[in-house]
Amino acid sequence: MPKKKNFPLRLDPELYAILERWAQDEFRSVNGHIEYLLREAAKKAGRWKEKPRPSRGEKE
């Protein structure tokens, strides 16, 4: 798996609290949930192209 890009993100405390509860409901970390939401938005906007998954037994 490629390394993930780290960067600081400043959020309104109220928004963070909402994301924290939402992430808990989805059994994700806040970071993982933000990444999920951004990926889904990129897909919806037609900007995310799914990479083909390797067949079973193949290395990624």
PyMOL commands that set and color helices and strands:
alter all, ss='L'
color gray80, all
select helices_A, chain A and resi 13-25+30-44
alter helices_A, ss='H'
color red, helices_A
deselect
rebuild
show_as cartoon
